Amino acid sequence: MSIYKIEANIRPDKAVAVREALHAVDVTMVTVIECRGSGRVPIPGHSFRAGSHNDGLVHRLRLDIIVSEPFLEKTVEAIRTAACTGEVGDGKIFIIPVQEVVRIRNNDRGVPALQ
């Protein structure tokens, strides 16, 4: 059975909705990484007391999720549906084949290492 890594870049304000959608499809193991990035659309500057600042980067969350093939499509659809606002900047989902998974504790490999 194939194993996949899903990397999803989402808006921070969609994190709770995405987490709930993932739990609804029995996906509970998620790594969340705070990150910043840029896309095709320019980001407006930020104003503060000393002036303004525009580094061209926007705050996002990256979700790293490892799933077996039966969970792949329902995981992608749960993220896509929960993270969508219909506006530019909703994010991206990347699907990457995983060659092997090893559980450190007992050396389980493949799908058993995910359970």
N, CA, C and O of each residue as an XYZ file, in Angstrom:
460
protein
N       0.843     -1.179      0.000
C       0.000      0.000      0.000
C       0.887      1.239      0.000
O       1.900      1.277      0.698
N       0.518      2.241     -0.768
C       1.303      3.464     -0.897
C       1.073      4.396      0.289
O       0.019      4.388      0.925
N       2.106      5.203      0.561
C       2.071      6.191      1.638
C       2.398      7.546      1.024
O       3.240      7.640      0.131
N       1.726      8.607      1.508
C       1.905      9.940      0.957
C       2.100     10.963      2.067
O       1.556     10.833      3.163
N       2.893     11.987      1.749
C       3.011     13.154      2.614
C       2.188     14.264      1.978
O       2.350     14.571      0.797
N       1.316     14.853      2.759
C       0.533     15.999      2.306
C       1.099     17.218      3.011
O       1.146     17.267      4.241
N       1.526     18.201      2.235
C       1.947     19.489      2.779
C       0.907     20.499      2.343
O       0.678     20.688      1.148
N       0.280     21.148      3.306
C      -0.748     22.128      3.000
C      -0.373     23.460      3.627
O      -0.128     23.538      4.831
N      -0.330     24.506      2.814
C      -0.103     25.856      3.314
C      -1.463     26.529      3.392
O      -2.148     26.678      2.380
N      -1.855     26.939      4.606
C      -3.192     27.501      4.800
C      -3.120     28.817      5.563
O      -2.102     29.152      6.168
N      -4.230     29.553      5.520
C      -4.363     30.774      6.315
C      -4.442     30.389      7.798
O      -5.110     29.412      8.138
N      -3.778     31.133      8.681
C      -3.829     30.804     10.113
C      -5.247     30.802     10.686
O      -5.547     30.017     11.585
N      -6.113     31.664     10.180
C      -7.465     31.724     10.726
C      -8.333     30.530     10.310
O      -9.471     30.412     10.764
N      -7.819     29.660      9.467
C      -8.538     28.456      9.046
C      -8.051     27.202      9.778
O      -8.529     26.102      9.499
N      -7.117     27.354     10.697
C      -6.505     26.199     11.366
C      -7.526     25.364     12.134
O      -7.501     24.137     12.039
N      -8.410     25.988     12.884
C      -9.387     25.241     13.675
C     -10.349     24.498     12.760
O     -10.647     23.328     13.000
N     -10.834     25.152     11.727
C     -11.762     24.508     10.792
C     -11.100     23.323     10.095
O     -11.730     22.281      9.913
N      -9.835     23.473      9.704
C      -9.123     22.377      9.041
C      -8.902     21.228     10.011
O      -9.095     20.067      9.648
N      -8.501     21.533     11.238
C      -8.297     20.473     12.236
C      -9.584     19.691     12.474
O      -9.554     18.463     12.550
N     -10.705     20.381     12.591
C     -11.992     19.712     12.793
C     -12.366     18.860     11.585
O     -12.885     17.755     11.741
N     -12.105     19.368     10.383
C     -12.406     18.604      9.162
C     -11.531     17.359      9.080
O     -12.001     16.303      8.656
N     -10.264     17.466      9.481
C      -9.375     16.301      9.479
C      -9.834     15.262     10.500
O      -9.833     14.066     10.211
N     -10.221     15.707     11.677
C     -10.709     14.767     12.690
C     -11.972     14.061     12.212
O     -12.189     12.894     12.537
N     -12.805     14.757     11.446
C     -14.044     14.161     10.931
C     -13.769     13.012      9.966
O     -14.612     12.130      9.797
N     -12.587     13.014      9.325
C     -12.227     11.917      8.407
C     -11.159     11.012      9.034
O     -10.444     10.301      8.327
N     -11.059     11.047     10.370
C     -10.165     10.177     11.141
C      -8.683     10.396     10.861
O      -7.895      9.451     10.914
N      -8.301     11.626     10.565
C      -6.883     11.983     10.425
C      -6.540     12.854     11.626
O      -7.017     13.982     11.740
N      -5.708     12.323     12.524
C      -5.422     13.040     13.771
C      -3.951     13.408     13.937
O      -3.622     14.259     14.764
N      -3.062     12.783     13.166
C      -1.632     13.074     13.310
C      -1.224     14.146     12.302
O      -1.122     13.890     11.103
N      -0.994     15.358     12.822
C      -0.663     16.510     11.982
C       0.467     17.279     12.649
O       0.440     17.505     13.859
N       1.449     17.676     11.873
C       2.490     18.584     12.349
C       2.182     19.955     11.772
O       1.956     20.092     10.570
N       2.173     20.978     12.634
C       1.868     22.338     12.202
C       3.118     23.192     12.387
O       3.726     23.212     13.457
N       3.485     23.893     11.320
C       4.680     24.736     11.324
C       4.269     26.148     10.919
O       3.652     26.344      9.872
N       4.614     27.131     11.752
C       4.359     28.518     11.376
C       5.403     28.930     10.354
O       6.593     28.670     10.527
N       4.950     29.574      9.288
C       5.883     29.977      8.236
C       5.424     31.281      7.607
O       4.335     31.774      7.900
N       6.251     31.830      6.750
C       5.934     33.045      6.002
C       6.352     32.812      4.567
O       7.325     32.107      4.298
N       5.619     33.401      3.656
C       5.949     33.203      2.256
C       5.283     34.246      1.380
O       4.619     35.164      1.861
N       5.478     34.078      0.083
C       4.889     35.006     -0.868
C       4.358     34.236     -2.059
O       4.804     33.127     -2.352
N       3.419     34.830     -2.726
C       2.838     34.243     -3.931
C       2.909     35.244     -5.064
O       3.797     36.095     -5.107
N       1.962     35.132     -5.980
C       1.960     36.016     -7.147
C       1.419     37.412     -6.851
O       1.757     38.373     -7.542
N       0.578     37.521     -5.818
C      -0.068     38.804     -5.526
C       0.757     39.557     -4.488
O       1.107     38.983     -3.456
N       1.080     40.839     -4.736
C       1.851     41.623     -3.763
C       1.112     41.739     -2.428
O      -0.116     41.817     -2.390
N       1.870     41.749     -1.348
C       1.321     41.859      0.000
C       1.376     43.318      0.429
O       2.417     43.959      0.289
N       0.260     43.861      0.958
C       0.307     45.248      1.428
C       1.233     45.398      2.626
O       1.433     44.445      3.380
N       1.802     46.596      2.807
C       2.711     46.852      3.926
C       1.968     46.920      5.246
O       0.745     47.054      5.277
N       2.713     46.828      6.330
C       2.153     46.905      7.670
C       2.557     48.244      8.277
O       3.715     48.649      8.177
N       1.605     48.930      8.904
C       1.892     50.205      9.555
C       2.082     50.002     11.046
O       1.394     49.195     11.671
N       3.020     50.742     11.604
C       3.222     50.733     13.043
C       3.746     52.094     13.442
O       3.982     52.938     12.578
N       3.935     52.327     14.725
C       4.230     53.657     15.245
C       5.437     54.319     14.574
O       5.397     55.520     14.306
N       6.487     53.584     14.301
C       7.708     54.178     13.754
C       7.669     54.313     12.228
O       8.607     54.855     11.643
N       6.630     53.842     11.584
C       6.557     53.928     10.133
C       5.838     52.726      9.561
O       4.943     52.166     10.194
N       6.230     52.332      8.368
C       5.592     51.155      7.769
C       6.667     50.163      7.342
O       7.846     50.496      7.224
N       6.221     48.948      7.119
C       7.156     47.880      6.777
C       6.475     46.922      5.807
O       5.308     46.573      5.986
N       7.199     46.503      4.790
C       6.666     45.515      3.857
C       7.806     44.606      3.428
O       8.624     44.972      2.584
N       7.851     43.422      4.018
C       8.880     42.464      3.616
C       8.373     41.550      2.510
O       9.104     40.672      2.051
N       7.122     41.746      2.072
C       6.567     40.961      0.982
C       6.165     39.556      1.360
O       5.862     38.745      0.485
N       6.156     39.245      2.663
C       5.828     37.900      3.117
C       4.554     37.916      3.954
O       4.283     38.872      4.681
N       3.788     36.853      3.840
C       2.545     36.737      4.592
C       2.644     35.521      5.517
O       3.270     34.517      5.178
N       2.014     35.630      6.690
C       2.038     34.551      7.670
C       1.102     33.430      7.220
O      -0.038     33.682      6.832
N       1.588     32.203      7.276
C       0.798     31.020      6.917
C       1.151     29.892      7.876
O       2.127     29.976      8.621
N       0.349     28.842      7.849
C       0.647     27.612      8.569
C       0.890     26.524      7.550
O       0.173     26.425      6.553
N       1.902     25.704      7.796
C       2.130     24.536      6.948
C       1.768     23.304      7.748
O       2.284     23.084      8.844
N       0.878     22.507      7.191
C       0.484     21.255      7.809
C       1.232     20.132      7.107
O       1.213     20.049      5.879
N       1.879     19.280      7.862
C       2.526     18.079      7.333
C       1.731     16.889      7.842
O       1.586     16.700      9.050
N       1.217     16.088      6.917
C       0.378     14.950      7.264
C       0.849     13.754      6.448
O       1.036     13.864      5.236
N       1.039     12.623      7.098
C       1.411     11.387      6.406
C       0.209     10.458      6.459
O      -0.322     10.178      7.534
N      -0.221      9.977      5.286
C      -1.393      9.098      5.220
C      -1.139      7.937      4.278
O      -0.305      8.019      3.376
N      -1.874      6.854      4.501
C      -1.863      5.744      3.551
C      -2.856      6.062      2.442
O      -3.693      6.954      2.580
N      -2.756      5.331      1.356
C      -3.552      5.618      0.161
C      -5.055      5.733      0.401
O      -5.678      6.621     -0.180
N      -5.675      4.882      1.227
C      -7.123      5.018      1.429
C      -7.537      6.351      2.056
O      -8.686      6.768      1.906
N      -6.624      7.020      2.752
C      -6.934      8.293      3.392
C      -6.579      9.500      2.532
O      -6.938     10.624      2.880
N      -5.890      9.296      1.430
C      -5.344     10.413      0.659
C      -6.412     11.388      0.182
O      -6.376     12.562      0.550
N      -7.345     10.936     -0.615
C      -8.317     11.855     -1.220
C      -9.223     12.508     -0.193
O      -9.535     13.693     -0.315
N      -9.655     11.757      0.822
C     -10.546     12.374      1.807
C      -9.794     13.390      2.673
O     -10.391     14.350      3.160
N      -8.492     13.182      2.864
C      -7.693     14.159      3.600
C      -7.527     15.434      2.794
O      -7.704     16.533      3.321
N      -7.185     15.294      1.516
C      -7.024     16.463      0.640
C      -8.330     17.236      0.544
O      -8.328     18.464      0.623
N      -9.439     16.536      0.376
C     -10.734     17.206      0.246
C     -11.142     17.893      1.549
O     -11.728     18.975      1.516
N     -10.840     17.283      2.687
C     -11.156     17.909      3.975
C     -10.383     19.218      4.138
O     -10.947     20.224      4.567
N      -9.101     19.203      3.799
C      -8.292     20.429      3.888
C      -8.809     21.476      2.919
O      -9.021     22.628      3.299
N      -9.013     21.081      1.665
C      -9.436     22.025      0.633
C     -10.763     22.686      0.997
O     -10.904     23.903      0.877
N     -11.714     21.905      1.431
C     -13.030     22.441      1.763
C     -12.969     23.370      2.973
O     -13.548     24.456      2.949
N     -12.272     22.952      4.032
C     -12.227     23.738      5.261
C     -11.376     25.000      5.132
O     -11.643     25.991      5.812
N     -10.351     24.981      4.265
C      -9.435     26.123      4.147
C      -9.875     27.135      3.093
O      -9.302     28.222      3.010
N     -10.864     26.806      2.300
C     -11.248     27.654      1.167
C     -12.086     28.856      1.597
O     -13.095     28.715      2.288
N     -11.645     30.043      1.172
C     -12.452     31.256      1.320
C     -12.925     31.743     -0.042
O     -13.822     32.580     -0.133
N     -12.315     31.215     -1.101
C     -12.634     31.666     -2.446
C     -11.839     32.886     -2.869
O     -12.059     33.430     -3.951
N     -10.913     33.321     -2.017
C     -10.104     34.503     -2.311
C      -8.670     34.096     -2.624
O      -8.230     32.996     -2.289
N      -7.952     35.008     -3.276
C      -6.532     34.801     -3.538
C      -5.817     34.621     -2.213
O      -6.087     35.342     -1.253
N      -4.898     33.653     -2.158
C      -4.114     33.443     -0.946
C      -4.642     32.342     -0.047
O      -4.188     32.205      1.089
N      -5.596     31.550     -0.534
C      -6.123     30.452      0.281
C      -5.076     29.388      0.560
O      -5.174     28.687      1.568
N      -4.083     29.247     -0.295
C      -3.003     28.308     -0.039
C      -2.878     27.246     -1.105
O      -3.511     27.316     -2.158
N      -2.054     26.264     -0.814
C      -1.772     25.163     -1.740
C      -1.691     23.868     -0.955
O      -1.409     23.866      0.243
N      -1.945     22.755     -1.655
C      -1.773     21.424     -1.095
C      -0.826     20.669     -2.013
O      -1.043     20.600     -3.223
N       0.226     20.103     -1.429
C       1.203     19.325     -2.180
C       1.101     17.871     -1.737
O       1.016     17.590     -0.541
N       1.110     16.952     -2.688
C       1.030     15.521     -2.403
C       2.330     14.877     -2.873
O       2.677     14.946     -4.052
N       3.043     14.252     -1.940
C       4.379     13.736     -2.204
C       4.426     12.251     -1.839
O       4.092     11.897     -0.708
N       4.826     11.379     -2.755
C       4.969      9.963     -2.394
C       6.069      9.786     -1.345
O       7.110     10.440     -1.406
N       5.826      8.902     -0.394
C       6.796      8.600      0.657
C       7.357      7.208      0.398
O       6.607      6.247      0.224
N       8.651      7.113      0.376
C       9.297      5.829      0.100
C       9.169      4.865      1.273
O       8.909      3.679      1.074
N       9.349      5.362      2.492
C       9.311      4.484      3.658
C       8.998      5.299      4.896
O       9.317      6.486      4.964
N       8.372      4.660      5.880
C       8.113      5.239      7.195
C       8.632      4.244      8.225
O       8.382      3.043      8.122
N       9.355      4.751      9.215
C       9.894      3.893     10.270
C       9.511      4.503     11.617
O       9.790      5.674     11.876
N       8.871      3.704     12.473
C       8.581      4.157     13.836
C       9.847      3.926     14.658
O      10.356      2.807     14.718
N      10.342      4.959     15.275
C      11.596      4.894     16.020
C      11.501      3.923     17.199
O      12.432      3.156     17.445
N      10.395      3.952     17.918
C      10.263      3.154     19.148
C      10.477      1.665     18.931
O      11.194      1.032     19.705
N       9.863      1.081     17.880
C       9.934     -0.371     17.735
C      10.291     -0.845     16.330
O      10.186     -2.034     16.028
N      10.706      0.070     15.485
C      11.149     -0.249     14.128
C      10.018     -0.742     13.209
O      10.290     -1.375     12.189
N       8.750     -0.456     13.561
C       7.666     -0.755     12.620
C       7.930      0.009     11.340
O       8.441      1.129     11.367
N       7.578     -0.603     10.213
C       7.818      0.021      8.913
C       6.555      0.032      8.083
O       5.678     -0.817      8.245
N       6.470      1.023      7.175
C       5.329      1.117      6.275
C       4.071      1.553      6.992
O       4.129      2.308      7.963
N       2.927      1.074      6.512
C       1.626      1.483      7.074
C       1.512      1.179      8.576
O       0.952      2.003      9.299
N       2.012      0.042      9.085
C       1.934     -0.172     10.550
C       2.608      0.930     11.364
O       2.209      1.176     12.503
N       3.607      1.591     10.814
C       4.273      2.688     11.523
C       3.378      3.916     11.633
O       3.643      4.792     12.457
N       2.332      4.001     10.830
C       1.418      5.138     10.873
C       0.312      4.955     11.905
O      -0.352      5.923     12.278
N       0.109      3.747     12.363
C      -1.024      3.465     13.260
C      -0.676      3.625     14.707
O      -1.527      3.421     15.573
